[in-house]
Amino acid sequence: MFSDKTISKAAFCLFFIFFSCMPVRADEGMWIPLLLRQNQEEMQRLGLQLSAEDIYGINHSSLKDAVVQFGGGCTGEVVSSQGLVLTNHHCGFGHIQAHSSVEHDYLTEGFWAKTLQDELPCPGLEVRFLREMRDVTGFMLEGIVPDMPEKARQDSMKARGRRLQEELEEENVEVKILPFYYGNQYYLFVYEVFKDVRLVGTPPSNIGKFGGDTDNWMWPRHTGDFSVFRIYADAGNRPAAYSPDNKPYRPERHLKIDLRGYEEGDFTFVFGYPGRTQEYLSSYGVEQILKREDPMRIAARTARLDVIKAAMEKDAKVRIQYAAKAASIANGWKKWMGEVKGIERIDVIGSKQAYEKVFSVWTESAAGKEYAGVLPALESAYAGLDPYLTSAIVFQEHLMAPEAVPFAYSFGKLCRVSKGQDTSVTLAKALADCRRKAEKFFKDYDPQVDRAVFEEMAFRVKADGTRVRIVDFAGVDMKRRLDEFYNNSLFVSKEKLFAFLDKYKAASCKVIEKDPLFVYAGEVFSAYAQTTYPFLMQGRKRIDSLQRVYMKGQMAMKESGAFAVLMREGLRNNLVLSNVGSSRFYPDANFTLRVTYGKVQGFQPADAVRYRHYTTLDGIMEKENPEVYDYVVEDKLKELHASRDYGRYANALGEMPVAFVGTNHTTGGNSGSPVLNGDGYLIGINFDRNWEGTMSDIRYDPQMCRNIMLDIRYCLFIIDKFAGATRLVEEMDIVE
């Protein structure tokens, strides 16, 4: 590919200067807010009216103090001086469902608390405010040498991390030390944790989930994907466990809301907690995702969803019970399909391979020789991991798909406590835990649906098999086996299980140990633990350690200027990892607070197809179909549309905007993130990406990757004009 393997000093300097001066694309990157000064000039040139200190400040309140980590995987924003929080409907879905029943179906009908006293506690829901972050790389890597055994390195990391945590943690304060750039840098995060969070309001699912799984990951979008919560604190405004005496939290900062809207090309930035990206993977890692992991998961979830959705269509109770479960299963399923298509469309593997050829040439130089063997080692490591990854996916997506299997297995702790093998809790405590777990499980469980899922998944395992076998269904009479499980097991019948638990004594564990489903679950978990898990973890640790070296090598190559070889060889820019080619590296997402910025912009998904940058209520009416649950439109919403009664929430054209798209680089975890304009005012709530751009976790394509945002005007329109919950809007600071 290359005519020579050295670069003249003149050429080296020329291309280093040329490439270093190329601006990073504004729409790509998930930037650490602590280091945002390096982006400030560019952001201001694009339209930001604030300083980096206004976004992330330590010695004074800043925008970061209005952003929360919501639950275990979303973001939220504080929008009033009384602790009111906005996030996505799908982020609050589990808690909305937990309060729902056939008698009070808040999923279908919506819920709006009329007073503070009517706001509903959400046990287990926590929000976290980031109070401080700091670079602790020097401390964490002190004494770490390149040839240090991996176990010794990890033991050192854990010991140092514990030391920092012990120094800083206190009640309601959580400290995390996380690796960046695959362990080449470390940052410490200090969070204040609030545990009394209450549901304030949610639109009906026909608004909050309009379009359902059909529209998920798609544009144009018309989903009112929001819900409203409130943070409560004790009399001193400190975090506290739930108490009826707690008061609405008075935050250090809350966001102002801008009703003036936006135009295509306007600057925006998203402040939130993106979950996981893998922008710096080798071609071998991408190939494994494309050809093994995603296709297997897609096929398994397709079959599982077919079974569940068929049952939901036949029974209203099952529809409520399985609504959140189906949504959770479908979310990854559809994303992976888009990811496969996107990776193939822009030939990510080919461009990675082109980049790796340049890297290999560089490793023959003096500056790069210490990285010479890392790519061949990665290739070998991925090949060795493949059979165990295959087996793990079968375990996760097939064998664990019947809910009763992991549920039955979880009762092993009660047996161990009963026999004195586990003394971490008393028998009374273990029994109480099982009761709580069972109450939650059976609330949303139907044994006939579960049996149908089991039968389908077992059939697929029996037909396909795996290279590392966990369970063998060959020659098994599955009907007879399932009859045994679903007719005789304690763990598929609430009545049987609670009758058993009511009379439970230590010796009763013998009944559990003979239960057919418990026995089967134990066999499956044991086989997985022996045949797959340790080898899977060993392989992943090997890849992680090699990826750390490869990441360090990529950074060193960029700093040396040798990356400019790509320009000399005339390869097209879009065949190059843009984040490597830029003058700055951004770290992969790891569910820590990040800033990403871009602009409001439509896109062209296919030849002769051009999508506008926003949608309106007119589009909801165009999609309406009373025969399809996902496209049922609420009567009140139809009345407001017919009368054009949009109040102050209409745009300049008199339309009611619903959603818009932009070029901000987002991923899972950014759900619920505030979307801010150049003044730092809230104009939207991030809730999705477009299907054509879901490969952005691996490669960002500026032509196709878009984040999808709820227009804040539609959110307030629903709260105010549709729900009549005007008291909530009156809490907010609004710019018009």
C-alpha positions in Angstrom: 0.0 0.0 0.0 2.8 2.4 0.8 5.8 3.0 -1.5 8.1 3.6 1.4 7.9 3.1 5.2 9.5 6.3 6.3 8.5 9.9 6.2 10.9 12.6 5.3 11.3 15.4 7.8 9.8 17.9 5.5 6.8 15.8 4.6 6.4 14.9 8.3 6.3 18.6 9.3 4.1 19.6 6.3 1.4 17.0 7.0 1.5 17.4 10.7 0.9 21.1 10.4 -1.9 20.6 7.8 -3.7 17.9 9.7 -3.3 19.5 13.2 -4.9 22.6 11.9 -8.0 20.8 10.6 -10.9 21.6 12.9 -12.6 18.8 14.8 -16.2 18.4 13.6 -18.5 20.2 16.0 -21.0 17.4 15.9 -18.7 14.6 17.0 -17.3 14.0 20.5 -18.4 13.5 24.1 -16.3 16.0 26.0 -15.3 16.0 29.7 -16.9 19.1 31.2 -13.9 19.7 33.5 -11.7 20.2 30.4 -14.2 22.1 28.3 -12.0 25.2 28.1 -10.3 23.5 25.1 -13.6 23.6 23.3 -14.7 27.0 24.4 -13.5 29.0 21.5 -15.0 26.7 19.0 -18.3 26.4 20.8 -18.5 30.2 21.0 -17.7 30.5 17.3 -20.6 28.1 16.6 -23.1 30.1 18.7 -22.4 29.6 22.4 -22.9 32.7 24.5 -21.5 31.3 27.7 -18.1 30.4 29.0 -16.8 26.9 29.9 -17.0 28.0 33.5 -20.7 28.8 33.1 -21.3 25.2 32.0 -19.0 23.5 34.5 -17.8 25.5 37.5 -16.5 24.2 40.9 -16.6 27.3 43.1 -20.0 28.6 42.0 -23.2 27.2 40.7 -23.2 26.3 37.0 -25.3 24.4 34.5 -23.9 21.1 35.8 -25.8 21.6 39.0 -29.1 21.4 37.2 -28.3 18.0 35.5 -28.9 14.7 37.3 -28.0 11.1 36.8 -31.5 9.7 36.8 -31.9 6.2 38.1 -29.5 3.6 36.8 -29.2 4.6 33.2 -30.7 8.0 32.2 -30.3 11.7 32.6 -32.7 14.4 34.0 -32.7 18.1 34.4 -34.0 20.3 37.3 -36.4 23.0 35.9 -37.7 24.7 39.0 -36.5 26.1 42.4 -38.6 23.4 44.0 -36.7 20.4 42.6 -38.9 19.6 39.7 -37.2 17.2 37.3 -37.9 16.4 33.6 -36.7 13.2 32.0 -38.0 10.8 29.4 -41.2 8.9 29.6 -39.2 5.7 28.9 -36.8 6.6 31.7 -39.6 6.8 34.2 -41.6 4.0 32.6 -40.8 1.4 35.2 -41.9 3.6 38.1 -45.0 4.7 36.2 -45.8 1.0 35.7 -45.1 0.2 39.3 -47.9 2.6 40.3 -50.3 1.2 37.6 -52.9 -1.5 37.9 -56.1 -2.4 36.0 -58.0 -0.1 38.4 -55.5 2.8 38.1 -53.9 2.4 34.7 -51.5 5.3 34.7 -49.6 3.9 31.7 -52.7 4.2 29.5 -54.5 7.2 31.2 -51.5 9.2 32.4 -51.2 10.7 35.9 -50.9 14.3 37.2 -50.6 15.1 40.9 -52.9 18.0 41.7 -50.9 18.9 44.8 -47.5 18.1 46.4 -49.3 15.7 48.7 -50.5 13.7 45.7 -47.0 13.1 44.3 -46.2 9.4 44.4 -43.1 8.0 46.1 -40.8 5.8 44.0 -39.0 3.3 46.2 -35.5 2.6 44.8 -35.3 5.6 42.5 -32.3 7.8 43.1 -30.9 10.9 41.4 -27.3 12.0 41.6 -25.8 15.4 41.3 -22.1 15.6 40.3 -20.5 17.9 42.8 -16.8 17.5 41.7 -14.6 15.7 39.3 -10.8 15.6 39.2 -8.0 14.0 37.3 -6.3 11.3 39.5 -4.3 9.7 36.8 -1.0 10.4 38.5 -2.1 8.9 41.8 -3.7 5.8 40.2 -0.8 5.0 37.8 2.0 5.7 40.2 4.4 2.7 40.2 2.6 1.0 37.3 5.1 -0.2 34.7 4.4 -1.5 31.2 5.4 -5.2 31.9 3.4 -5.4 35.1 1.2 -8.5 35.3 -2.4 -7.6 34.7 -3.7 -9.0 38.0 -1.1 -7.0 39.9 -2.1 -3.9 38.0 -5.8 -4.4 38.7 -5.1 -5.1 42.4 -3.1 -1.9 42.6 -5.9 0.1 40.9 -8.5 -1.3 43.3 -6.5 -0.6 46.4 -5.8 3.0 45.3 -9.4 3.5 44.4 -10.6 2.3 47.8 -8.2 4.6 49.5 -9.6 7.6 47.7 -13.2 6.5 48.4 -12.6 6.0 52.1 -11.2 9.5 52.3 -14.1 11.2 50.6 -17.2 9.2 51.0 -19.8 10.1 53.7 -23.5 9.7 54.1 -25.4 10.4 50.9 -22.1 11.0 49.1 -20.8 8.5 46.5 -17.3 8.5 45.1 -16.3 6.7 41.9 -12.9 6.4 40.2 -13.3 5.4 36.6 -10.8 4.7 33.8 -10.8 6.7 30.6 -9.0 5.8 27.3 -9.1 2.1 28.4 -7.2 2.8 31.6 -4.6 5.3 30.3 -6.3 8.0 32.4 -8.4 8.1 35.6 -10.9 10.6 36.9 -12.6 10.8 40.3 -16.3 11.7 40.6 -18.1 12.9 43.8 -21.9 12.6 43.7 -24.6 13.7 46.1 -27.3 11.1 46.1 -31.0 11.9 46.7 -33.2 8.9 47.5 -36.7 10.5 47.9 -37.9 11.1 44.3 -41.6 11.2 43.6 -43.7 10.8 40.4 -45.4 14.1 39.6 -46.8 13.6 36.2 -46.8 11.5 33.1 -48.7 11.8 29.8 -50.8 8.7 28.7 -48.8 6.2 26.7 -50.6 7.3 23.6 -48.5 10.5 23.9 -45.5 9.4 25.9 -45.0 6.3 23.8 -46.8 7.4 20.6 -45.5 5.3 17.7 -44.3 2.6 20.1 -41.8 0.1 18.9 -42.7 0.8 15.3 -41.3 4.3 15.5 -38.6 3.6 18.1 -35.2 4.7 16.7 -37.0 6.3 13.7 -37.4 9.7 12.2 -39.8 11.5 11.6 -40.9 11.1 15.2 -43.9 12.3 17.1 -43.4 11.0 20.6 -44.1 13.1 23.7 -41.3 11.2 25.5 -41.3 12.9 28.9 -42.3 12.4 32.5 -42.1 14.7 35.5 -40.6 13.9 38.9 -39.6 15.9 42.0 -36.7 15.6 44.4 -37.4 15.8 48.1 -35.0 16.6 50.9 -35.1 16.9 54.7 -35.7 20.1 56.6 -32.1 21.1 56.1 -32.3 20.6 52.3 -30.1 17.5 52.6 -30.7 14.1 51.0 -32.8 11.8 53.1 -34.8 8.5 52.8 -38.5 8.9 52.0 -40.5 10.6 54.7 -43.9 12.4 54.5 -42.1 15.2 56.4 -39.6 15.8 53.6 -39.9 19.0 51.5 -39.2 19.8 47.9 -35.5 20.1 47.3 -34.1 23.6 46.7 -31.4 23.1 44.0 -28.3 25.1 43.6 -29.3 25.7 40.0 -32.3 25.1 37.7 -32.6 25.6 34.0 -34.6 28.3 32.3 -36.9 27.3 29.5 -36.9 29.0 26.2 -40.1 29.1 24.2 -38.6 31.1 21.3 -37.6 27.9 19.4 -34.8 27.3 16.9 -34.0 27.4 13.2 -32.1 24.9 11.2 -28.4 25.4 11.7 -28.8 26.8 15.2 -26.2 25.8 17.8 -27.2 23.3 20.5 -25.5 21.3 23.2 -26.5 18.3 25.2 -25.4 17.9 28.8 -25.8 14.4 30.1 -24.6 10.9 31.0 -23.9 8.9 27.8 -23.6 5.2 28.6 -21.1 3.4 26.4 -19.3 3.9 23.1 -16.5 2.0 21.4 -15.0 4.5 19.0 -11.5 3.2 19.2 -12.1 -0.5 18.6 -9.9 -2.5 16.2 -11.4 -3.9 13.0 -11.4 -7.3 14.7 -13.7 -6.0 17.5 -16.0 -4.4 15.0 -16.1 -7.6 12.9 -17.1 -9.6 15.9 -20.0 -7.2 16.6 -21.1 -7.1 13.0 -20.9 -10.8 12.1 -21.5 -12.6 15.4 -22.9 -10.6 18.3 -25.5 -8.4 16.8 -27.0 -11.0 14.4 -27.4 -13.6 17.2 -29.1 -11.1 19.6 -31.4 -9.8 16.9 -32.6 -13.3 15.9 -33.2 -14.3 19.6 -35.1 -11.2 20.5 -37.2 -11.3 17.3 -38.5 -14.7 18.3 -39.0 -13.6 21.9 -40.9 -10.4 21.0 -43.2 -12.3 18.6 -44.3 -14.5 21.5 -44.8 -11.7 24.0 -46.6 -9.3 21.6 -49.0 -12.0 20.4 -50.0 -12.5 24.1 -50.3 -8.7 24.7 -52.7 -8.3 21.9 -55.0 -10.9 23.3 -55.2 -9.8 26.9 -55.3 -6.2 28.4 -53.9 -7.5 31.7 -50.9 -9.1 29.9 -50.5 -5.9 27.9 -50.0 -3.9 31.1 -47.8 -6.6 32.8 -45.5 -6.9 29.8 -45.4 -3.3 28.5 -42.1 -2.4 30.1 -40.6 -5.8 29.5 -41.4 -5.7 25.8 -40.1 -2.1 25.4 -36.9 -3.1 27.1 -36.4 -6.2 24.9 -37.2 -4.2 21.7 -35.0 -1.3 22.5 -31.7 -3.1 22.0 -33.2 -5.3 19.2 -34.0 -2.5 16.9 -30.8 -0.6 17.7 -28.6 -3.5 16.8 -30.4 -3.9 13.4 -29.7 -0.2 12.6 -26.1 -0.6 13.9 -25.4 -3.6 11.5 -26.8 -1.7 8.6 -24.8 1.5 9.4 -21.5 -0.4 9.9 -22.0 -2.0 6.5 -23.1 1.1 4.7 -20.0 3.2 5.6 -17.7 0.2 5.6 -16.4 0.7 9.1 -14.3 -2.5 9.0 -12.6 -1.4 5.7 -11.7 2.0 7.1 -10.5 0.5 10.4 -8.3 -1.9 8.4 -6.9 1.0 6.4 -6.1 2.9 9.6 -4.5 -0.2 11.1 -2.2 -0.5 8.1 -0.9 3.0 8.8 -0.6 2.1 12.5 1.5 -1.0 11.6 3.8 1.1 9.4 4.3 3.5 12.3 5.2 0.7 14.7 8.2 0.0 12.6 9.6 3.4 13.5 11.6 4.1 16.7 8.6 6.0 18.2 6.2 3.1 17.6 8.2 0.0 18.1 6.8 -0.8 21.5 3.3 -1.3 20.0 4.4 -3.5 17.1 2.7 -6.7 18.3 -0.5 -5.3 19.6 -2.7 -5.7 16.5 -1.8 -9.3 15.8 -2.3 -10.0 19.5 -5.8 -8.4 19.3 -6.7 -10.5 16.3 -5.7 -13.7 18.1 -7.6 -12.6 21.3 -10.8 -12.0 19.4 -10.6 -15.3 17.7 -10.1 -17.0 21.0 -13.1 -15.2 22.6 -15.5 -16.0 19.8 -16.8 -19.4 20.9 -17.3 -18.3 24.5 -19.1 -15.1 23.4 -21.4 -17.3 21.3 -22.2 -19.4 24.3 -22.7 -16.4 26.5 -25.3 -14.9 24.1 -27.2 -18.2 24.0 -27.2 -18.2 27.8 -28.3 -14.5 28.0 -30.8 -14.3 25.2 -32.2 -17.8 25.1 -31.8 -19.7 28.4 -32.4 -16.7 30.6 -35.4 -15.5 28.5 -38.0 -17.5 30.5 -38.4 -15.3 33.6 -39.1 -18.1 36.0 -35.6 -19.5 35.4 -33.5 -16.7 37.0 -36.3 -16.1 39.6 -36.2 -19.7 40.8 -32.4 -19.6 40.8 -32.4 -16.6 43.1 -33.9 -18.7 45.9 -30.6 -20.4 46.3 -29.6 -17.8 48.8 -32.5 -18.7 51.0 -31.4 -22.3 50.9 -27.8 -21.4 51.8 -28.9 -19.3 54.7 -31.3 -22.1 55.9 -28.4 -24.6 55.9 -25.9 -22.2 57.6 -23.8 -21.9 54.4 -24.5 -18.2 54.2 -24.4 -16.1 57.4 -24.5 -12.7 55.7 -28.2 -12.3 56.7 -30.6 -13.9 59.2 -33.1 -16.5 58.0 -35.9 -14.0 58.8 -34.2 -11.3 56.6 -33.6 -13.8 53.8 -37.2 -14.9 53.9 -38.5 -11.3 53.9 -36.3 -10.5 50.9 -37.8 -13.4 49.1 -41.3 -12.2 49.8 -40.6 -8.8 48.5 -38.9 -10.2 45.4 -41.9 -12.5 44.8 -44.4 -9.7 45.2 -42.6 -7.7 42.5 -42.1 -10.7 40.2 -45.7 -11.9 40.2 -47.2 -8.5 39.7 -46.0 -8.5 36.1 -45.8 -12.3 35.4 -48.0 -14.6 33.4 -46.9 -18.3 33.4 -48.5 -19.0 30.1 -46.6 -16.3 28.4 -43.4 -17.4 30.1 -44.0 -21.0 29.0 -44.5 -19.9 25.4 -41.2 -18.0 25.6 -39.4 -21.0 27.1 -40.7 -23.3 24.4 -39.6 -21.0 21.6 -36.1 -20.4 23.0 -35.6 -24.1 23.7 -36.6 -24.9 20.2 -34.0 -22.4 18.9 -31.2 -23.8 21.1 -32.1 -27.3 20.1 -32.0 -26.4 16.4 -28.9 -24.3 16.4 -26.7 -25.5 19.3 -23.6 -23.7 20.3 -19.9 -24.3 20.0 -19.6 -24.4 23.8 -22.7 -26.3 24.9 -24.4 -25.2 28.1 -27.5 -27.3 27.9 -28.5 -30.2 25.5 -32.1 -30.4 24.5 -31.4 -33.1 21.9 -33.9 -36.0 22.4 -35.8 -34.1 25.1 -39.6 -34.2 25.1 -40.0 -30.5 25.6 -43.8 -30.6 26.2 -43.3 -33.1 29.0 -40.4 -31.0 30.4 -42.4 -27.8 30.3 -45.5 -29.5 31.8 -43.3 -30.5 34.7 -42.0 -27.0 35.2 -45.2 -25.0 34.8 -47.6 -27.5 36.5 -45.4 -28.5 39.4 -42.9 -25.7 40.2 -43.5 -23.3 43.1 -41.9 -20.5 41.1 -44.6 -20.1 38.5 -47.5 -19.8 41.0 -47.9 -17.0 43.4 -50.4 -18.9 45.5 -48.2 -22.0 45.9 -45.1 -20.0 46.6 -46.6 -17.7 49.3 -48.4 -20.7 50.9 -45.0 -22.3 51.1 -43.2 -19.2 52.4 -45.9 -18.7 55.1 -44.9 -22.0 56.7 -41.2 -21.8 55.9 -38.7 -23.3 58.3 -35.0 -24.0 57.8 -35.7 -27.6 56.9 -38.1 -26.4 54.1 -35.1 -25.7 51.9 -35.3 -29.4 50.9 -38.6 -28.6 49.0 -36.8 -25.9 47.1 -33.9 -28.1 46.2 -36.2 -30.7 44.7 -38.3 -28.2 42.8 -38.0 -29.1 39.1 -37.5 -25.5 37.9 -35.0 -24.8 40.7 -33.0 -27.9 39.7 -33.0 -27.0 36.0 -31.9 -23.4 36.8 -29.1 -24.7 38.9 -27.9 -27.0 36.2 -28.0 -24.2 33.6 -26.1 -21.7 35.8 -23.6 -24.3 36.8 -22.9 -25.3 33.2 -22.5 -21.7 32.2 -20.1 -21.1 35.1 -18.0 -24.1 34.1 -18.0 -24.0 30.3 -18.3 -20.3 29.5 -18.1 -17.6 32.1 -14.5 -17.9 33.3 -13.2 -18.2 29.7 -15.3 -15.3 28.6 -14.0 -13.1 31.4 -10.4 -14.3 30.7 -10.8 -13.4 27.0 -12.3 -10.0 27.7 -9.6 -9.1 30.2 -7.0 -10.1 27.6 -8.7 -7.9 25.0 -9.1 -5.0 27.5 -5.4 -5.1 28.4 -4.4 -5.1 24.7 -6.9 -2.4 23.9 -5.3 -0.2 26.6 -1.9 -0.6 24.9 -3.5 0.0 21.4 -5.2 3.1 22.7 -2.0 4.4 24.1 -0.3 3.7 20.8 -3.0 5.5 18.8 -2.5 8.6 21.0 1.2 8.4 20.7 1.0 8.0 16.9 -1.3 11.1 16.7 1.1 13.1 18.9 4.0 12.1 16.7 2.3 13.4 13.6 2.7 10.1 11.7 -1.1 10.0 11.2 -0.6 12.5 8.3 0.6 9.5 6.3 -3.0 8.9 5.5 -3.3 12.3 3.8 -0.1 11.7 1.8 -1.5 8.4 0.6 -4.6 10.1 -0.6 -7.2 8.1 1.3 -10.5 9.8 1.7 -11.1 11.5 5.0 -14.2 9.5 5.7 -12.1 6.3 5.7 -10.3 7.6 8.7 -11.3 7.7 12.4 -12.2 11.3 12.6 -11.6 11.5 16.3 -8.1 10.2 15.8 -7.4 12.6 12.9 -8.5 15.6 14.8 -6.4 17.7 17.1 -8.2 16.4 20.2 -9.2 13.0 21.5 -12.5 12.6 23.3 -12.9 9.5 25.6 -15.4 6.8 25.0 -18.6 7.2 27.0 -18.7 5.5 30.4 -21.9 7.0 32.0 -20.1 10.0 33.3 -21.2 13.6 32.7 -20.3 14.8 29.2 -21.0 17.7 26.9 -21.7 17.2 23.2 -22.5 19.9 20.8 -23.7 20.4 17.2 -26.5 22.0 15.4 -30.2 21.6 14.5 -30.2 19.8 11.1 -32.3 17.5 9.0 -30.7 14.7 6.9 -31.1 12.6 3.8 -31.5 8.9 4.7 -31.8 7.7 1.1 -31.6 8.8 -2.5 -34.3 11.5 -3.2 -35.4 11.5 0.4 -34.9 14.6 2.6 -36.1 14.8 6.2 -37.0 18.2 7.7 -35.4 19.1 11.0 -38.7 19.1 13.0 -42.1 17.5 13.2 -45.5 18.9 14.3 -48.8 17.9 15.8 -50.1 17.7 12.2 -47.9 14.6 11.8 -49.5 12.9 14.8 -52.9 13.4 13.1 -51.5 12.0 9.9 -50.3 8.9 11.6 -53.5 8.3 13.6 -54.9 4.8 13.3 -57.5 3.7 15.9 -56.9 0.1 14.9 -53.3 0.2 15.9 -52.5 0.7 19.6 -49.2 2.6 18.8 -51.1 5.2 16.8 -54.1 5.9 18.9 -54.5 9.6 19.4 -56.1 11.0 22.6 -59.5 12.7 22.1 -58.4 15.8 24.0 -55.3 16.1 21.8 -57.5 15.9 18.7 -59.7 18.6 20.1 -56.7 20.9 20.7 -55.4 20.2 17.2 -58.8 20.9 15.6 -59.2 24.2 17.3 -55.5 25.1 17.0 -55.5 25.8 20.7 -51.8 25.8 21.2 -51.5 28.9 23.4 -48.0 30.3 23.8 -46.4 27.1 22.7 -46.9 27.4 18.9 -44.0 28.3 16.7 -43.8 31.4 14.5 -45.8 29.6 11.8 -48.6 28.8 14.2 -47.6 25.1 14.2 -47.4 22.9 17.3 -43.8 21.5 17.1 -43.3 18.1 18.6 -39.7 16.9 18.0 -36.5 18.0 16.2 -33.2 16.5 15.2 -29.6 17.6 15.5 -26.0 16.5 15.0 -25.2 16.2 18.7 -23.2 12.9 19.3 -25.3 11.0 21.9 -25.9 7.4 23.0 -27.8 5.4 25.6 -27.8 7.2 28.9 -28.3 10.5 27.2 -32.0 9.7 27.4 -33.6 12.6 29.3 -30.6 14.9 28.8 -31.3 18.6 28.5 -30.8 20.1 25.1 -29.6 23.7 25.5 -29.3 26.6 23.1 -26.4 29.1 22.9 -27.8 31.0 26.0 -27.8 27.8 28.0 -31.7 27.7 28.0 -33.6 24.5 27.8 -35.1 24.0 24.3 -35.6 20.2 24.3 -35.2 16.8 26.0 -33.0 14.2 24.2 -34.7 10.9 23.8 -33.4 8.8 20.9 -31.2 8.6 17.8 -32.2 7.8 14.2 -32.1 4.2 13.1 -29.7 5.0 10.2 -27.2 6.4 12.7 -27.1 3.9 15.6 -23.6 2.8 14.6 -22.4 6.1 16.1 -21.4 4.1 19.2 -18.6 2.7 17.0 -18.3 5.3 14.2 -19.9 8.7 13.9 -21.1 9.6 10.4 -21.9 13.4 10.2 -24.1 12.9 7.2 -26.4 10.3 8.8 -26.1 10.4 12.6 -28.8 12.4 14.4 -30.0 12.7 17.9 -33.8 13.0 18.3 -35.1 15.6 20.8 -38.5 16.4 22.2 -39.3 20.1 21.7 -39.8 21.6 25.1 -42.8 23.6 23.8 -44.7 20.3 23.2 -43.7 19.1 26.6 -45.2 22.2 28.3 -48.2 22.2 25.9 -49.1 18.7 27.1 -48.6 19.6 30.8 -50.5 22.8 30.5 -53.1 22.7 27.8 -53.7 18.9 27.6 -53.3 17.8 31.2 -54.3 21.1 32.9 -51.3 20.8 35.3 -50.6 24.5 35.0 -49.2 24.6 38.5 -46.1 22.9 37.2 -45.5 25.4 34.4 -46.0 28.2 37.0 -43.0 26.8 38.9 -40.7 27.2 35.9 -38.7 30.2 34.7 -39.7 30.8 31.1 -38.1 32.9 28.4 -40.4 34.1 25.6 
